[in-house]
């Protein structure tokens, strides 16, 4: 395989020259949300093996049930609710809260 550029072109650049640093990337705020779902202990395995299992960020045992927190993109809310209702009809869907990203708080 042949090189498309001569090796001399790379040697002509000075070794002490710093590459130009561009800081023109503007971070957008997170468009993710946290959804609380409460379900019986026996259904936790069903949730974790469903397509929604990848969204689970925390679980907490509360009396006779498990409280699960899902971290979802706001665009996925429709899919999430339909899948929850179809897969886990006994689940109780709690409030939807905006997720506060750790990057936006540390940048201030």
Biopython code that builds the backbone (N, CA, C, O; Angstrom):
import numpy as np
from Bio.PDB.StructureBuilder import StructureBuilder

atoms = [
    (1, "UNK", "N", (0.851, -1.160, 0.000)),
    (1, "UNK", "CA", (0.000, 0.000, 0.000)),
    (1, "UNK", "C", (0.906, 1.235, 0.000)),
    (1, "UNK", "O", (1.855, 1.302, 0.781)),
    (2, "UNK", "N", (0.629, 2.187, -0.848)),
    (2, "UNK", "CA", (1.460, 3.384, -0.987)),
    (2, "UNK", "C", (0.901, 4.528, -0.143)),
    (2, "UNK", "O", (-0.308, 4.628, 0.063)),
    (3, "UNK", "N", (1.791, 5.383, 0.340)),
    (3, "UNK", "CA", (1.382, 6.568, 1.087)),
    (3, "UNK", "C", (0.888, 7.634, 0.122)),
    (3, "UNK", "O", (1.418, 7.773, -0.980)),
    (4, "UNK", "N", (-0.121, 8.382, 0.530)),
    (4, "UNK", "CA", (-0.645, 9.448, -0.325)),
    (4, "UNK", "C", (0.114, 10.746, -0.140)),
    (4, "UNK", "O", (0.038, 11.625, -0.999)),
    (5, "UNK", "N", (0.849, 10.894, 0.960)),
    (5, "UNK", "CA", (1.649, 12.092, 1.204)),
    (5, "UNK", "C", (3.090, 11.677, 1.457)),
    (5, "UNK", "O", (3.363, 10.585, 1.955)),
    (6, "UNK", "N", (3.970, 12.541, 1.117)),
    (6, "UNK", "CA", (5.386, 12.288, 1.366)),
    (6, "UNK", "C", (5.665, 12.423, 2.852)),
    (6, "UNK", "O", (5.029, 13.226, 3.535)),
    (7, "UNK", "N", (6.607, 11.648, 3.355)),
    (7, "UNK", "CA", (6.983, 11.745, 4.764)),
    (7, "UNK", "C", (7.655, 13.070, 5.075)),
    (7, "UNK", "O", (7.682, 13.487, 6.233)),
    (8, "UNK", "N", (8.206, 13.749, 4.054)),
    (8, "UNK", "CA", (8.851, 15.041, 4.259)),
    (8, "UNK", "C", (7.842, 16.115, 4.674)),
    (8, "UNK", "O", (8.205, 17.066, 5.367)),
    (9, "UNK", "N", (6.588, 15.975, 4.261)),
    (9, "UNK", "CA", (5.564, 16.964, 4.614)),
    (9, "UNK", "C", (5.341, 16.988, 6.124)),
    (9, "UNK", "O", (5.111, 18.053, 6.696)),
    (10, "UNK", "N", (5.408, 15.832, 6.773)),
    (10, "UNK", "CA", (5.227, 15.777, 8.221)),
    (10, "UNK", "C", (6.456, 16.308, 8.949)),
    (10, "UNK", "O", (6.325, 16.907, 10.017)),
    (11, "UNK", "N", (7.634, 16.103, 8.400)),
    (11, "UNK", "CA", (8.874, 16.554, 9.031)),
    (11, "UNK", "C", (9.020, 18.063, 8.963)),
    (11, "UNK", "O", (9.738, 18.639, 9.781)),
    (12, "UNK", "N", (8.355, 18.733, 8.007)),
    (12, "UNK", "CA", (8.494, 20.180, 7.861)),
    (12, "UNK", "C", (7.767, 20.950, 8.968)),
    (12, "UNK", "O", (8.068, 22.123, 9.188)),
    (13, "UNK", "N", (6.823, 20.323, 9.666)),
    (13, "UNK", "CA", (6.138, 20.981, 10.773)),
    (13, "UNK", "C", (7.070, 21.015, 11.975)),
    (13, "UNK", "O", (7.749, 20.031, 12.266)),
    (14, "UNK", "N", (7.103, 22.143, 12.671)),
    (14, "UNK", "CA", (8.011, 22.232, 13.816)),
    (14, "UNK", "C", (7.459, 21.412, 14.976)),
    (14, "UNK", "O", (6.251, 21.374, 15.208)),
    (15, "UNK", "N", (8.351, 20.765, 15.691)),
    (15, "UNK", "CA", (7.954, 19.893, 16.790)),
    (15, "UNK", "C", (7.438, 20.690, 17.983)),
    (15, "UNK", "O", (6.622, 20.182, 18.751)),
    (16, "UNK", "N", (7.902, 21.934, 18.154)),
    (16, "UNK", "CA", (7.496, 22.742, 19.297)),
    (16, "UNK", "C", (6.178, 23.466, 19.085)),
    (16, "UNK", "O", (5.644, 24.058, 20.022)),
    (17, "UNK", "N", (5.654, 23.430, 17.892)),
    (17, "UNK", "CA", (4.423, 24.164, 17.582)),
    (17, "UNK", "C", (3.223, 23.426, 18.177)),
    (17, "UNK", "O", (3.024, 22.239, 17.919)),
    (18, "UNK", "N", (2.435, 24.134, 18.969)),
    (18, "UNK", "CA", (1.250, 23.559, 19.582)),
    (18, "UNK", "C", (0.111, 23.536, 18.566)),
    (18, "UNK", "O", (-0.043, 24.483, 17.795)),
    (19, "UNK", "N", (-0.681, 22.478, 18.552)),
    (19, "UNK", "CA", (-1.831, 22.459, 17.652)),
    (19, "UNK", "C", (-2.849, 23.516, 18.077)),
    (19, "UNK", "O", (-2.960, 23.840, 19.259)),
    (20, "UNK", "N", (-3.577, 24.040, 17.124)),
    (20, "UNK", "CA", (-4.586, 25.051, 17.408)),
    (20, "UNK", "C", (-5.705, 24.415, 18.217)),
    (20, "UNK", "O", (-6.270, 23.395, 17.821)),
    (21, "UNK", "N", (-6.018, 25.022, 19.343)),
    (21, "UNK", "CA", (-7.079, 24.497, 20.202)),
    (21, "UNK", "C", (-8.358, 25.269, 19.907)),
    (21, "UNK", "O", (-8.388, 26.498, 19.981)),
    (22, "UNK", "N", (-9.380, 24.557, 19.582)),
    (22, "UNK", "CA", (-10.658, 25.180, 19.267)),
    (22, "UNK", "C", (-11.650, 24.857, 20.387)),
    (22, "UNK", "O", (-11.866, 23.697, 20.739)),
    (23, "UNK", "N", (-12.232, 25.896, 20.921)),
    (23, "UNK", "CA", (-13.212, 25.721, 21.984)),
    (23, "UNK", "C", (-14.536, 26.322, 21.516)),
    (23, "UNK", "O", (-15.091, 27.216, 22.155)),
    (24, "UNK", "N", (-15.021, 25.819, 20.406)),
    (24, "UNK", "CA", (-16.250, 26.358, 19.842)),
    (24, "UNK", "C", (-17.419, 25.379, 19.973)),
    (24, "UNK", "O", (-18.429, 25.525, 19.284)),
    (25, "UNK", "N", (-17.288, 24.394, 20.842)),
    (25, "UNK", "CA", (-18.366, 23.443, 21.054)),
    (25, "UNK", "C", (-19.201, 23.923, 22.231)),
    (25, "UNK", "O", (-18.687, 24.105, 23.335)),
    (26, "UNK", "N", (-20.475, 24.126, 21.995)),
    (26, "UNK", "CA", (-21.380, 24.609, 23.034)),
    (26, "UNK", "C", (-22.185, 23.416, 23.544)),
    (26, "UNK", "O", (-22.940, 22.820, 22.776)),
    (27, "UNK", "N", (-22.046, 23.051, 24.824)),
    (27, "UNK", "CA", (-22.821, 21.919, 25.336)),
    (27, "UNK", "C", (-24.284, 22.319, 25.507)),
    (27, "UNK", "O", (-24.592, 23.379, 26.053)),
    (28, "UNK", "N", (-25.162, 21.470, 25.042)),
    (28, "UNK", "CA", (-26.586, 21.710, 25.209)),
    (28, "UNK", "C", (-27.036, 21.069, 26.514)),
    (28, "UNK", "O", (-26.479, 20.048, 26.918)),
    (29, "UNK", "N", (-28.028, 21.642, 27.179)),
    (29, "UNK", "CA", (-28.518, 21.036, 28.408)),
    (29, "UNK", "C", (-29.093, 19.649, 28.121)),
    (29, "UNK", "O", (-29.599, 19.379, 27.032)),
    (30, "UNK", "N", (-29.003, 18.796, 29.106)),
    (30, "UNK", "CA", (-29.496, 17.437, 28.957)),
    (30, "UNK", "C", (-31.000, 17.445, 28.729)),
    (30, "UNK", "O", (-31.742, 18.148, 29.415)),
    (31, "UNK", "N", (-31.433, 16.664, 27.766)),
    (31, "UNK", "CA", (-32.867, 16.555, 27.522)),
    (31, "UNK", "C", (-33.357, 15.201, 28.034)),
    (31, "UNK", "O", (-34.219, 14.568, 27.425)),
    (32, "UNK", "N", (-32.802, 14.777, 29.144)),
    (32, "UNK", "CA", (-33.179, 13.503, 29.725)),
    (32, "UNK", "C", (-34.060, 13.745, 30.948)),
    (32, "UNK", "O", (-34.071, 14.832, 31.527)),
    (33, "UNK", "N", (-34.789, 12.712, 31.319)),
    (33, "UNK", "CA", (-35.701, 12.818, 32.452)),
    (33, "UNK", "C", (-35.625, 11.547, 33.284)),
    (33, "UNK", "O", (-35.220, 10.490, 32.801)),
    (34, "UNK", "N", (-36.021, 11.671, 34.536)),
    (34, "UNK", "CA", (-36.080, 10.530, 35.447)),
    (34, "UNK", "C", (-37.541, 10.178, 35.687)),
    (34, "UNK", "O", (-38.354, 11.043, 36.010)),
    (35, "UNK", "N", (-37.862, 8.910, 35.529)),
    (35, "UNK", "CA", (-39.225, 8.427, 35.714)),
    (35, "UNK", "C", (-39.214, 7.398, 36.835)),
    (35, "UNK", "O", (-38.487, 6.407, 36.769)),
    (36, "UNK", "N", (-40.027, 7.635, 37.868)),
    (36, "UNK", "CA", (-40.142, 6.689, 38.981)),
    (36, "UNK", "C", (-41.245, 5.687, 38.681)),
    (36, "UNK", "O", (-42.343, 6.056, 38.263)),
    (37, "UNK", "N", (-40.938, 4.418, 38.899)),
    (37, "UNK", "CA", (-41.903, 3.341, 38.691)),
    (37, "UNK", "C", (-41.849, 2.440, 39.914)),
    (37, "UNK", "O", (-40.769, 2.054, 40.362)),
    (38, "UNK", "N", (-43.017, 2.103, 40.455)),
    (38, "UNK", "CA", (-43.099, 1.192, 41.593)),
    (38, "UNK", "C", (-43.781, -0.084, 41.131)),
    (38, "UNK", "O", (-44.828, -0.045, 40.485)),
    (39, "UNK", "N", (-43.173, -1.222, 41.471)),
    (39, "UNK", "CA", (-43.721, -2.502, 41.031)),
    (39, "UNK", "C", (-43.450, -3.578, 42.069)),
    (39, "UNK", "O", (-42.555, -3.424, 42.900)),
    (40, "UNK", "N", (-44.219, -4.679, 42.032)),
    (40, "UNK", "CA", (-43.983, -5.785, 42.966)),
    (40, "UNK", "C", (-42.598, -6.409, 42.743)),
    (40, "UNK", "O", (-42.057, -6.368, 41.638)),
    (41, "UNK", "N", (-42.039, -6.986, 43.810)),
    (41, "UNK", "CA", (-40.712, -7.601, 43.736)),
    (41, "UNK", "C", (-40.602, -8.610, 42.598)),
    (41, "UNK", "O", (-39.584, -8.667, 41.908)),
    (42, "UNK", "N", (-41.642, -9.396, 42.406)),
    (42, "UNK", "CA", (-41.594, -10.464, 41.400)),
    (42, "UNK", "C", (-41.455, -9.932, 39.975)),
    (42, "UNK", "O", (-41.000, -10.660, 39.092)),
    (43, "UNK", "N", (-41.835, -8.686, 39.736)),
    (43, "UNK", "CA", (-41.786, -8.140, 38.377)),
    (43, "UNK", "C", (-40.474, -7.427, 38.055)),
    (43, "UNK", "O", (-40.281, -6.975, 36.927)),
    (44, "UNK", "N", (-39.573, -7.319, 39.032)),
    (44, "UNK", "CA", (-38.300, -6.642, 38.770)),
    (44, "UNK", "C", (-37.496, -7.375, 37.696)),
    (44, "UNK", "O", (-36.904, -6.740, 36.824)),
    (45, "UNK", "N", (-37.474, -8.693, 37.756)),
    (45, "UNK", "CA", (-36.748, -9.480, 36.748)),
    (45, "UNK", "C", (-37.340, -9.251, 35.359)),
    (45, "UNK", "O", (-36.608, -9.144, 34.375)),
    (46, "UNK", "N", (-38.661, -9.177, 35.286)),
    (46, "UNK", "CA", (-39.325, -8.925, 34.003)),
    (46, "UNK", "C", (-38.918, -7.570, 33.442)),
    (46, "UNK", "O", (-38.651, -7.446, 32.246)),
    (47, "UNK", "N", (-38.870, -6.554, 34.299)),
    (47, "UNK", "CA", (-38.467, -5.220, 33.853)),
    (47, "UNK", "C", (-37.022, -5.207, 33.368)),
    (47, "UNK", "O", (-36.724, -4.645, 32.314)),
    (48, "UNK", "N", (-36.129, -5.822, 34.132)),
    (48, "UNK", "CA", (-34.709, -5.795, 33.769)),
    (48, "UNK", "C", (-34.412, -6.561, 32.483)),
    (48, "UNK", "O", (-33.439, -6.253, 31.794)),
    (49, "UNK", "N", (-35.236, -7.557, 32.150)),
    (49, "UNK", "CA", (-35.037, -8.320, 30.919)),
    (49, "UNK", "C", (-35.863, -7.777, 29.751)),
    (49, "UNK", "O", (-35.820, -8.330, 28.652)),
    (50, "UNK", "N", (-36.604, -6.711, 29.982)),
    (50, "UNK", "CA", (-37.385, -6.082, 28.911)),
    (50, "UNK", "C", (-36.517, -5.026, 28.220)),
    (50, "UNK", "O", (-35.413, -4.741, 28.683)),
    (51, "UNK", "N", (-37.000, -4.444, 27.123)),
    (51, "UNK", "CA", (-36.237, -3.364, 26.477)),
    (51, "UNK", "C", (-36.000, -2.164, 27.393)),
    (51, "UNK", "O", (-35.094, -1.370, 27.136)),
    (52, "UNK", "N", (-36.784, -2.015, 28.444)),
    (52, "UNK", "CA", (-36.613, -0.889, 29.369)),
    (52, "UNK", "C", (-35.518, -1.130, 30.405)),
    (52, "UNK", "O", (-35.166, -0.217, 31.153)),
    (53, "UNK", "N", (-34.981, -2.333, 30.457)),
    (53, "UNK", "CA", (-33.953, -2.654, 31.440)),
    (53, "UNK", "C", (-32.711, -1.791, 31.323)),
    (53, "UNK", "O", (-32.030, -1.546, 32.319)),
    (54, "UNK", "N", (-32.409, -1.330, 30.121)),
    (54, "UNK", "CA", (-31.208, -0.503, 29.929)),
    (54, "UNK", "C", (-31.377, 0.895, 30.521)),
    (54, "UNK", "O", (-30.387, 1.598, 30.726)),
    (55, "UNK", "N", (-32.605, 1.307, 30.797)),
    (55, "UNK", "CA", (-32.852, 2.639, 31.343)),
    (55, "UNK", "C", (-32.804, 2.679, 32.872)),
    (55, "UNK", "O", (-32.819, 3.766, 33.451)),
    (56, "UNK", "N", (-32.748, 1.530, 33.534)),
    (56, "UNK", "CA", (-32.782, 1.477, 34.999)),
    (56, "UNK", "C", (-31.476, 2.031, 35.561)),
    (56, "UNK", "O", (-30.394, 1.546, 35.230)),
    (57, "UNK", "N", (-31.586, 3.053, 36.417)),
    (57, "UNK", "CA", (-30.392, 3.639, 37.035)),
    (57, "UNK", "C", (-30.340, 3.395, 38.538)),
    (57, "UNK", "O", (-29.265, 3.473, 39.132)),
    (58, "UNK", "N", (-31.477, 3.102, 39.166)),
    (58, "UNK", "CA", (-31.450, 2.792, 40.595)),
    (58, "UNK", "C", (-32.701, 2.010, 40.977)),
    (58, "UNK", "O", (-33.749, 2.116, 40.340)),
    (59, "UNK", "N", (-32.554, 1.225, 42.037)),
    (59, "UNK", "CA", (-33.684, 0.492, 42.607)),
    (59, "UNK", "C", (-33.655, 0.691, 44.116)),
    (59, "UNK", "O", (-32.598, 0.878, 44.719)),
    (60, "UNK", "N", (-34.841, 0.645, 44.709)),
    (60, "UNK", "CA", (-34.959, 0.833, 46.153)),
    (60, "UNK", "C", (-36.137, -0.004, 46.640)),
    (60, "UNK", "O", (-37.226, 0.056, 46.069)),
    (61, "UNK", "N", (-35.916, -0.777, 47.683)),
    (61, "UNK", "CA", (-36.988, -1.587, 48.251)),
    (61, "UNK", "C", (-37.827, -0.726, 49.181)),
    (61, "UNK", "O", (-37.309, -0.080, 50.092)),
    (62, "UNK", "N", (-39.136, -0.727, 48.935)),
    (62, "UNK", "CA", (-40.072, 0.044, 49.748)),
    (62, "UNK", "C", (-41.219, -0.885, 50.128)),
    (62, "UNK", "O", (-42.059, -1.223, 49.295)),
    (63, "UNK", "N", (-41.245, -1.295, 51.404)),
    (63, "UNK", "CA", (-42.265, -2.210, 51.943)),
    (63, "UNK", "C", (-42.383, -3.466, 51.089)),
    (63, "UNK", "O", (-41.455, -4.273, 51.047)),
    (64, "UNK", "N", (-43.492, -3.637, 50.421)),
    (64, "UNK", "CA", (-43.750, -4.845, 49.627)),
    (64, "UNK", "C", (-43.456, -4.650, 48.143)),
    (64, "UNK", "O", (-43.847, -5.476, 47.319)),
    (65, "UNK", "N", (-42.771, -3.567, 47.801)),
    (65, "UNK", "CA", (-42.553, -3.263, 46.387)),
    (65, "UNK", "C", (-41.120, -2.794, 46.155)),
    (65, "UNK", "O", (-40.329, -2.654, 47.087)),
    (66, "UNK", "N", (-40.817, -2.558, 44.889)),
    (66, "UNK", "CA", (-39.516, -2.035, 44.489)),
    (66, "UNK", "C", (-39.753, -0.745, 43.724)),
    (66, "UNK", "O", (-40.560, -0.703, 42.794)),
    (67, "UNK", "N", (-39.048, 0.307, 44.119)),
    (67, "UNK", "CA", (-39.124, 1.574, 43.393)),
    (67, "UNK", "C", (-37.921, 1.631, 42.456)),
    (67, "UNK", "O", (-36.774, 1.519, 42.888)),
    (68, "UNK", "N", (-38.199, 1.803, 41.185)),
    (68, "UNK", "CA", (-37.166, 1.811, 40.150)),
    (68, "UNK", "C", (-37.142, 3.191, 39.521)),
    (68, "UNK", "O", (-38.189, 3.793, 39.281)),
    (69, "UNK", "N", (-35.955, 3.685, 39.258)),
    (69, "UNK", "CA", (-35.822, 4.974, 38.587)),
    (69, "UNK", "C", (-35.253, 4.724, 37.195)),
    (69, "UNK", "O", (-34.211, 4.087, 37.041)),
    (70, "UNK", "N", (-35.954, 5.236, 36.186)),
    (70, "UNK", "CA", (-35.532, 5.097, 34.795)),
    (70, "UNK", "C", (-34.985, 6.430, 34.301)),
    (70, "UNK", "O", (-35.595, 7.475, 34.525)),
    (71, "UNK", "N", (-33.854, 6.398, 33.640)),
    (71, "UNK", "CA", (-33.241, 7.589, 33.044)),
    (71, "UNK", "C", (-33.496, 7.510, 31.544)),
    (71, "UNK", "O", (-32.857, 6.730, 30.839)),
    (72, "UNK", "N", (-34.436, 8.322, 31.061)),
    (72, "UNK", "CA", (-34.852, 8.227, 29.659)),
    (72, "UNK", "C", (-34.669, 9.563, 28.950)),
    (72, "UNK", "O", (-34.648, 10.623, 29.576)),
    (73, "UNK", "N", (-34.540, 9.484, 27.650)),
    (73, "UNK", "CA", (-34.566, 10.697, 26.837)),
    (73, "UNK", "C", (-36.025, 11.128, 26.724)),
    (73, "UNK", "O", (-36.927, 10.292, 26.666)),
    (74, "UNK", "N", (-36.241, 12.412, 26.695)),
    (74, "UNK", "CA", (-37.631, 12.893, 26.609)),
    (74, "UNK", "C", (-38.323, 12.412, 25.334)),
    (74, "UNK", "O", (-39.542, 12.246, 25.304)),
    (75, "UNK", "N", (-37.535, 12.192, 24.289)),
    (75, "UNK", "CA", (-38.113, 11.702, 23.036)),
    (75, "UNK", "C", (-38.597, 10.259, 23.174)),
    (75, "UNK", "O", (-39.424, 9.806, 22.383)),
    (76, "UNK", "N", (-38.084, 9.530, 24.177)),
    (76, "UNK", "CA", (-38.455, 8.131, 24.380)),
    (76, "UNK", "C", (-39.612, 7.957, 25.357)),
    (76, "UNK", "O", (-39.958, 6.825, 25.694)),
    (77, "UNK", "N", (-40.212, 9.035, 25.815)),
    (77, "UNK", "CA", (-41.282, 8.935, 26.808)),
    (77, "UNK", "C", (-42.461, 8.121, 26.285)),
    (77, "UNK", "O", (-42.999, 7.285, 27.010)),
    (78, "UNK", "N", (-42.865, 8.350, 25.055)),
    (78, "UNK", "CA", (-43.990, 7.617, 24.471)),
    (78, "UNK", "C", (-43.693, 6.115, 24.441)),
    (78, "UNK", "O", (-44.517, 5.305, 24.867)),
    (79, "UNK", "N", (-42.513, 5.750, 23.936)),
    (79, "UNK", "CA", (-42.102, 4.343, 23.888)),
    (79, "UNK", "C", (-42.054, 3.749, 25.294)),
    (79, "UNK", "O", (-42.518, 2.630, 25.514)),
    (80, "UNK", "N", (-41.498, 4.494, 26.237)),
    (80, "UNK", "CA", (-41.349, 3.998, 27.605)),
    (80, "UNK", "C", (-42.705, 3.718, 28.243)),
    (80, "UNK", "O", (-42.904, 2.662, 28.843)),
    (81, "UNK", "N", (-43.628, 4.649, 28.118)),
    (81, "UNK", "CA", (-44.950, 4.459, 28.726)),
    (81, "UNK", "C", (-45.705, 3.302, 28.081)),
    (81, "UNK", "O", (-46.314, 2.492, 28.780)),
    (82, "UNK", "N", (-45.669, 3.221, 26.752)),
    (82, "UNK", "CA", (-46.356, 2.115, 26.074)),
    (82, "UNK", "C", (-45.751, 0.763, 26.457)),
    (82, "UNK", "O", (-46.479, -0.205, 26.676)),
    (83, "UNK", "N", (-44.432, 0.697, 26.538)),
    (83, "UNK", "CA", (-43.774, -0.559, 26.900)),
    (83, "UNK", "C", (-44.054, -0.925, 28.351)),
    (83, "UNK", "O", (-44.266, -2.096, 28.665)),
    (84, "UNK", "N", (-44.057, 0.065, 29.239)),
    (84, "UNK", "CA", (-44.387, -0.203, 30.644)),
    (84, "UNK", "C", (-45.803, -0.752, 30.788)),
    (84, "UNK", "O", (-46.025, -1.733, 31.498)),
    (85, "UNK", "N", (-46.746, -0.124, 30.120)),
    (85, "UNK", "CA", (-48.139, -0.566, 30.219)),
    (85, "UNK", "C", (-48.336, -1.957, 29.633)),
    (85, "UNK", "O", (-49.118, -2.748, 30.159)),
    (86, "UNK", "N", (-47.630, -2.260, 28.544)),
    (86, "UNK", "CA", (-47.776, -3.569, 27.908)),
    (86, "UNK", "C", (-47.043, -4.665, 28.682)),
    (86, "UNK", "O", (-47.535, -5.789, 28.784)),
    (87, "UNK", "N", (-45.875, -4.342, 29.224)),
    (87, "UNK", "CA", (-45.046, -5.353, 29.879)),
    (87, "UNK", "C", (-45.395, -5.533, 31.348)),
    (87, "UNK", "O", (-45.422, -6.659, 31.845)),
    (88, "UNK", "N", (-45.660, -4.439, 32.045)),
    (88, "UNK", "CA", (-45.886, -4.468, 33.491)),
    (88, "UNK", "C", (-47.167, -3.727, 33.860)),
    (88, "UNK", "O", (-47.097, -2.622, 34.398)),
    (89, "UNK", "N", (-48.329, -4.303, 33.588)),
    (89, "UNK", "CA", (-49.574, -3.588, 33.892)),
    (89, "UNK", "C", (-49.782, -3.344, 35.389)),
    (89, "UNK", "O", (-50.560, -2.463, 35.757)),
    (90, "UNK", "N", (-49.109, -4.098, 36.258)),
    (90, "UNK", "CA", (-49.262, -3.912, 37.705)),
    (90, "UNK", "C", (-48.369, -2.799, 38.250)),
    (90, "UNK", "O", (-48.457, -2.464, 39.431)),
    (91, "UNK", "N", (-47.519, -2.229, 37.414)),
    (91, "UNK", "CA", (-46.600, -1.177, 37.868)),
    (91, "UNK", "C", (-47.343, 0.141, 38.054)),
    (91, "UNK", "O", (-48.305, 0.437, 37.346)),
    (92, "UNK", "N", (-46.878, 0.921, 39.017)),
    (92, "UNK", "CA", (-47.412, 2.259, 39.254)),
    (92, "UNK", "C", (-46.401, 3.261, 38.727)),
    (92, "UNK", "O", (-45.249, 3.284, 39.160)),
    (93, "UNK", "N", (-46.839, 4.086, 37.793)),
    (93, "UNK", "CA", (-45.948, 5.068, 37.174)),
    (93, "UNK", "C", (-46.005, 6.347, 37.990)),
    (93, "UNK", "O", (-47.075, 6.912, 38.214)),
    (94, "UNK", "N", (-44.846, 6.791, 38.425)),
    (94, "UNK", "CA", (-44.742, 7.984, 39.257)),
    (94, "UNK", "C", (-44.452, 9.224, 38.434)),
    (94, "UNK", "O", (-44.665, 9.240, 37.221)),
    (95, "UNK", "N", (-43.966, 10.262, 39.098)),
    (95, "UNK", "CA", (-43.730, 11.538, 38.412)),
    (95, "UNK", "C", (-42.519, 11.483, 37.478)),
    (95, "UNK", "O", (-41.597, 10.687, 37.656)),
    (96, "UNK", "N", (-42.564, 12.348, 36.491)),
    (96, "UNK", "CA", (-41.461, 12.535, 35.551)),
    (96, "UNK", "C", (-40.719, 13.790, 35.983)),
    (96, "UNK", "O", (-41.317, 14.860, 36.099)),
    (97, "UNK", "N", (-39.402, 13.662, 36.226)),
    (97, "UNK", "CA", (-38.608, 14.799, 36.698)),
    (97, "UNK", "C", (-37.462, 15.061, 35.743)),
    (97, "UNK", "O", (-36.916, 14.134, 35.145)),
    (98, "UNK", "N", (-37.103, 16.315, 35.602)),
    (98, "UNK", "CA", (-35.948, 16.677, 34.775)),
    (98, "UNK", "C", (-34.679, 16.195, 35.465)),
    (98, "UNK", "O", (-34.502, 16.379, 36.669)),
    (99, "UNK", "N", (-33.800, 15.575, 34.685)),
    (99, "UNK", "CA", (-32.519, 15.138, 35.240)),
    (99, "UNK", "C", (-31.547, 16.301, 35.204)),
    (99, "UNK", "O", (-31.380, 16.952, 34.172)),
    (100, "UNK", "N", (-30.913, 16.558, 36.321)),
    (100, "UNK", "CA", (-29.900, 17.608, 36.387)),
    (100, "UNK", "C", (-28.566, 16.941, 36.139)),
    (100, "UNK", "O", (-28.109, 16.127, 36.941)),
    (101, "UNK", "N", (-27.939, 17.290, 35.020)),
    (101, "UNK", "CA", (-26.674, 16.646, 34.674)),
    (101, "UNK", "C", (-25.556, 17.196, 35.539)),
    (101, "UNK", "O", (-25.575, 18.369, 35.912)),
    (102, "UNK", "N", (-24.590, 16.363, 35.858)),
    (102, "UNK", "CA", (-23.467, 16.780, 36.699)),
    (102, "UNK", "C", (-22.539, 17.718, 35.953)),
    (102, "UNK", "O", (-21.829, 18.501, 36.583)),
    (103, "UNK", "N", (-22.523, 17.664, 34.613)),
    (103, "UNK", "CA", (-21.663, 18.547, 33.830)),
    (103, "UNK", "C", (-22.125, 19.988, 33.912)),
    (103, "UNK", "O", (-21.299, 20.897, 33.986)),
    (104, "UNK", "N", (-23.435, 20.215, 33.900)),
    (104, "UNK", "CA", (-23.928, 21.594, 33.917)),
    (104, "UNK", "C", (-23.713, 22.245, 35.279)),
    (104, "UNK", "O", (-23.524, 23.459, 35.354)),
    (105, "UNK", "N", (-23.739, 21.462, 36.356)),
    (105, "UNK", "CA", (-23.527, 22.047, 37.675)),
    (105, "UNK", "C", (-22.052, 22.296, 37.943)),
    (105, "UNK", "O", (-21.712, 23.238, 38.658)),
    (106, "UNK", "N", (-21.169, 21.474, 37.386)),
    (106, "UNK", "CA", (-19.738, 21.685, 37.619)),
    (106, "UNK", "C", (-19.174, 22.790, 36.743)),
    (106, "UNK", "O", (-18.115, 23.333, 37.056)),
    (107, "UNK", "N", (-19.845, 23.139, 35.659)),
    (107, "UNK", "CA", (-19.356, 24.181, 34.758)),
    (107, "UNK", "C", (-19.651, 25.573, 35.295)),
    (107, "UNK", "O", (-19.080, 26.550, 34.810)),
    (108, "UNK", "N", (-20.520, 25.684, 36.276)),
    (108, "UNK", "CA", (-20.903, 27.000, 36.800)),
    (108, "UNK", "C", (-19.936, 27.520, 37.776)),
    (108, "UNK", "O", (-20.122, 28.617, 38.304)),
]
sb = StructureBuilder()
sb.init_structure("model")
sb.init_model(0)
sb.init_chain("A")
sb.init_seg("    ")
for serial, (resi, resn, name, xyz) in enumerate(atoms, 1):
    if name == "N":
        sb.init_residue(resn, " ", resi, " ")
    sb.init_atom(name, np.array(xyz, "f"), 0.0, 1.0, " ", f" {name:<3s}", serial, name[0])
structure = sb.get_structure()
